[in-house]
Amino acid sequence: MRENALSSISTESGKLNLIGLAPDSLAKFFVGLGEKPYRVKQIMRWIYQRGVLEFDEMTDLSLRLRSQLNLVATMSLPKVIRIDHARDGTLKWVLDVGAGQAVEAVYIPEPNRSTLCISSQAGCAMDCSFCATGRRGFNRNLSAAEILGQVIIANQELAPESSITNIVFMGMGEPLANYREVVQVTKLLIDDHAMGLSRRRVTISTSGLVPQIRKLAHDCNVALAVSLHAPTDDLRDKLVPINQRHRINELLEACWNYSESVASRHITFEYVMLAGVNDGVQDAISLIKLLKNRPAKVNLIPFNSFPGTQYTCSEADVIRRFCMKLRASGIVATIRRTRGDDISAACGQLAGQVKNRMLVRLGNRKIRAAL
């Protein structure tokens, strides 16, 4: 059995990285070492709840097991390149994920909650025209260890003064294009023996990968946010090119089905406010027709500029009127407060360092594809 466990080791160090490993895989690993499956809960609590990343400090493991683990396993995190501090208390970690790639994670403190925004890919293939990440292209999916490592690194930096109450997959990349790893991480985030967060405090954001939304409804019951950004197919085709594959009506049908599957939970629709593009009265009316009397919340996001962009942010009064019109129709609508823009940590500004791996065509538009 021990040989079977060792045969699965494939890290550069020749050791198995236990961070991000699913509980059933951990159980097989320990059984392969001649241990009982209950060791899984022990080591998960050490890693995710106590933040201990040295086997020798895990005092309820036998000396023999600790010695064995030091030989065959590791708890490896991405290397921190730097931490940027914003005037408003926002923190941004720039993390080395190897081969010249760097991803970013952002901590946003608020009076009643503290949110960590994490990345799921090095770059992004969706090519949304208003997003800095998409401008960098796409290189690869992150592993579960690299994704969950962002949370562990943030906890190490923040403890004991602060703790993370909410996790959002709204950093670099399209989470549902890295479906297996993202779901694996999400299950650890809500596992009582791991991070132990409430399902309502973990949010997966997507630009609209309909088959994966349908699958997610059965695989992992957490909050869902959808990057809508336009009320018509013609406009959304330009802003969010994946719309050419999955039209708005198809996307919304999947959203309503998701809501029904997860105890009638509301879907959050993200809507970036672009001056003269999607912020008019008719745009608001069209959006109301799509979402009225549905389990929907709208989060209006003031556009955050980045070098080379063609867009500007809607005026504050325009955003406020847009919001009030939605509310008057009975739709729950909020305006997101911009955080961390002085360190390029605001929504849509994360760029990291990405070596674009490939370009393919979808229809008549270039889409950096990872699907």
Secondary structure, DSSP 4 states (H G I P E B T S, - for coil): -HHHHHHT--STTSSEE-TT--HHHHHHHHHHTT--TTHHHHHHIIIIIS----GGG-TTS-HHHHHHHHHHEE---PEEEEEEE-TTS-EEEEEEEETTEEEEEEEEE-SS-EEEE---EEE-SS--TT-HHHHT-EEEEPPHHHHHHHHHHHHHHHTTT----EEEE-SSS-GGGGHHHHHHHHHHHH-TTTT---GGGEEEEES--HHHHHHHHHH---EEEEE---SSHHHHHHH-GGGGTS-HHHHHHHHHHHHHHTTTPPEEEEEEEBTTTT-SHHHHHHHHHHHTTSSEEEEEEE----TT----BPPHHHHHHHHHHHHHTT-EEEEPPP-SGGGT-STT----B------EEETTEEE----
